Amino acid sequence: MSQSNIITGQYVHIAQTPVSIGARMLAYIIDIAILGFYLLGMSILIDLLNVQVGEAGYFFGLFLPVFFYSFLMEVLNNGQSLGKMVMKIKVVKKDGSTPTLGDYFMRWLLQIIDVGFTIAPISILVTKDKQRIGDLAAGTMVIQLHNYRKLQVSLDEFSYLERNYTPVYKQAEDLTLNQIDVIQRTLNSDYTEERSYRIEKLSIKVHQALNIPYDNTAHEKFLYTIIRDYQHFSLEVI
């Protein structure tokens, strides 16, 4: 089973496994069964009490709770409907963070298309992170809780960073994780003349972007130093 491994901007390591289509379908069936029991129970209760609720009463007491069930449950219950709780699965963002209200709403809104046109099973089967259309639009995925790990990365995991490490370039703190990723991938590329050229161009660009005066430091050494400085500042928050 595939697993997503993420390092956040604060160097928190997140490992999460997408849920299989079988587990998602079981959770959905459980939710449908719960809603069915709710409707049956409420109808019996209304008949027993001989309450004249009228169309408005049925609308607000029966229809609306069922219609908004999945949206409200995920918003109020940290990404879990009752079915998801039973199956020990939950909705998260692909980067491991908690979805926003808008994300949950997008998932719920597109559920009508996913379920109504039976697109969800196909989408879950063909996408890497087993996402239905609503997940793709909201940037979310459904994960297994027992395989979810969120671990703070300690300085010990960076052998080249000592606890008394003194950063060289304070400006490295202003870089984004995406920018650091570009630098890291450039440095990890195969040793060719093109690599040397890319490193030089990237070094010049980083100097300019961070307003760092050129001090005759070799371009490759400069970029490695920038990465170490960035990691130092990121790890300070742990």
C-alpha positions in Angstrom: 0.0 0.0 0.0 1.4 3.4 -1.0 2.3 5.9 1.7 2.7 9.6 1.6 5.8 11.0 3.4 5.9 14.7 4.0 8.4 17.1 5.6 6.6 20.3 6.5 8.2 23.8 6.6 8.9 23.3 10.4 10.5 19.9 9.6 7.7 17.8 11.0 7.7 14.4 9.4 4.3 13.1 8.4 3.7 9.5 7.2 0.1 8.7 6.1 -1.4 5.9 4.2 -4.4 6.4 1.8 -7.4 4.3 2.6 -8.4 1.5 0.3 -11.6 1.7 -1.7 -13.0 -1.2 0.4 -12.6 0.7 3.7 -14.1 3.8 2.2 -17.1 1.9 0.9 -17.7 0.2 4.3 -17.6 3.6 6.0 -20.1 5.0 3.5 -22.4 2.0 4.0 -22.2 2.4 7.8 -23.1 6.1 7.4 -26.1 5.2 5.1 -27.3 2.6 7.6 -27.0 5.2 10.5 -29.0 7.7 8.5 -31.6 5.0 7.7 -32.0 4.2 11.3 -32.3 7.9 12.1 -35.1 8.4 9.6 -36.9 5.3 10.7 -36.5 6.2 14.4 -37.7 9.7 13.9 -40.7 8.6 11.9 -41.7 6.1 14.5 -41.2 8.7 17.3 -43.4 11.2 15.4 -46.1 8.6 14.9 -46.0 7.4 18.6 -46.2 11.0 19.9 -48.9 11.8 17.3 -47.1 15.0 16.6 -48.3 17.1 13.7 -45.0 18.4 12.4 -46.1 19.5 8.9 -43.9 19.8 5.8 -41.6 22.3 7.5 -41.0 20.0 10.5 -40.1 17.1 8.2 -37.8 19.4 6.2 -35.9 20.7 9.2 -36.1 17.6 11.4 -35.5 14.9 8.8 -34.3 16.2 5.5 -31.7 18.8 6.4 -29.8 16.7 9.0 -29.5 13.9 6.5 -28.6 16.2 3.6 -25.8 17.9 5.5 -24.8 14.9 7.6 -21.3 14.2 6.0 -20.4 17.9 5.8 -21.4 18.7 9.4 -19.8 15.5 10.9 -16.5 16.1 9.2 -16.4 19.8 10.2 -17.4 19.2 13.8 -15.7 15.8 14.3 -12.2 16.5 12.9 -12.7 14.9 9.5 -14.7 11.9 10.6 -18.2 10.8 10.0 -19.6 8.0 12.3 -18.7 5.5 9.6 -15.2 6.8 9.4 -14.9 6.6 13.1 -15.9 2.9 13.1 -13.4 2.2 10.3 -10.7 4.4 12.0 -10.2 6.6 9.0 -10.3 10.4 8.6 -10.1 13.2 6.1 -6.9 15.3 6.0 -5.1 17.6 3.6 -2.5 16.0 1.4 0.2 17.8 3.4 -1.1 16.3 6.6 -2.7 19.4 7.9 -6.4 19.8 8.9 -8.8 20.8 6.1 -10.5 24.2 6.2 -14.2 24.7 6.3 -14.0 25.5 2.5 -12.2 22.2 1.9 -14.9 20.2 3.7 -17.6 22.1 1.9 -16.0 21.3 -1.5 -15.8 17.6 -0.7 -19.4 17.6 0.4 -20.6 19.6 -2.7 -18.8 17.3 -5.2 -20.0 14.2 -3.3 -23.3 14.7 -5.3 -21.3 14.2 -8.5 -19.0 11.5 -7.1 -21.9 9.3 -5.8 -24.7 10.3 -8.2 -22.6 9.5 -11.3 -20.7 6.7 -9.6 -17.4 8.4 -10.5 -16.0 8.0 -7.0 -14.9 4.3 -7.3 -13.2 4.9 -10.6 -11.4 8.0 -9.3 -10.3 6.3 -6.1 -8.9 3.3 -8.1 -6.9 5.3 -10.6 -5.5 8.1 -8.4 -2.2 7.7 -6.5 -3.6 8.8 -3.2 -7.0 7.1 -3.7 -8.9 10.4 -4.1 -12.4 10.9 -5.4 -13.3 14.1 -7.4 -14.2 16.0 -4.2 -10.8 15.1 -2.7 -8.9 16.2 -5.8 -10.8 19.6 -5.8 -10.3 20.2 -2.1 -6.7 18.9 -1.9 -7.7 16.3 0.6 -7.3 12.5 1.1 -8.7 9.9 3.4 -6.1 8.1 5.5 -5.9 5.3 8.0 -5.4 6.5 11.5 -3.3 3.6 12.7 -0.8 4.3 9.9 -0.7 8.1 10.5 2.5 9.3 12.1 3.5 12.9 12.8 7.0 13.0 14.2 9.0 16.1 15.2 12.4 15.9 13.6 15.3 16.4 16.0 18.7 17.9 15.4 20.2 14.5 15.8 18.7 13.5 12.4 20.9 16.1 10.7 24.5 14.8 11.2 26.0 17.9 9.7 24.2 20.2 12.1 25.7 20.6 15.5 23.6 21.9 18.4 25.8 24.9 18.6 25.7 25.5 14.9 26.0 29.2 13.9 24.2 30.1 10.7 26.2 32.0 8.2 23.3 33.7 6.3 20.5 35.0 8.4 18.5 35.7 5.1 18.1 31.9 4.7 15.2 32.1 7.2 13.1 33.9 4.5 13.2 31.1 2.0 10.2 28.9 1.5 10.2 25.1 1.6 9.6 25.0 -2.1 12.6 27.1 -2.8 14.7 24.9 -0.5 13.4 21.9 -2.4 14.6 23.4 -5.7 18.1 24.0 -4.3 18.3 20.5 -2.8 17.2 18.8 -6.0 19.7 20.9 -8.0 22.5 19.9 -5.6 21.4 16.2 -5.8 21.5 16.1 -9.6 24.0 14.0 -11.5 27.5 15.5 -11.8 27.7 16.9 -15.3 28.7 20.2 -16.9 25.0 21.1 -17.0 24.8 20.6 -13.2 27.7 23.0 -12.6 26.0 25.6 -14.9 22.6 25.2 -13.1 24.3 25.5 -9.7 26.1 28.6 -10.7 22.9 30.2 -12.1 20.9 29.2 -9.0 23.6 30.5 -6.7 23.5 33.9 -8.4 19.7 34.0 -8.3 19.7 33.1 -4.5 22.3 35.8 -3.8 20.1 38.4 -5.6 16.8 37.2 -4.1 18.2 37.4 -0.5 20.3 40.5 -1.1 23.5 38.6 -0.1 26.7 40.2 -1.3 28.9 37.8 -3.2 31.9 36.9 -1.1 33.9 34.6 -3.5 32.4 31.5 -1.8 32.1 28.6 -4.3 28.6 28.4 -5.7 28.0 24.8 -4.5 29.3 25.5 -1.0 27.1 28.6 -0.8 24.0 26.6 -1.6 24.8 23.9 0.9 25.4 26.5 3.5 22.0 28.1 2.7 20.3 24.8 3.2 22.0 24.2 6.5 21.1 27.7 7.7 17.5 27.3 6.6 17.3 23.9 8.5 18.8 25.5 11.6 16.2 28.3 11.6 13.4 25.7 11.0 14.5 23.4 13.7 14.6 26.3 16.2 10.8 26.1 16.5 10.8 22.4 17.7 
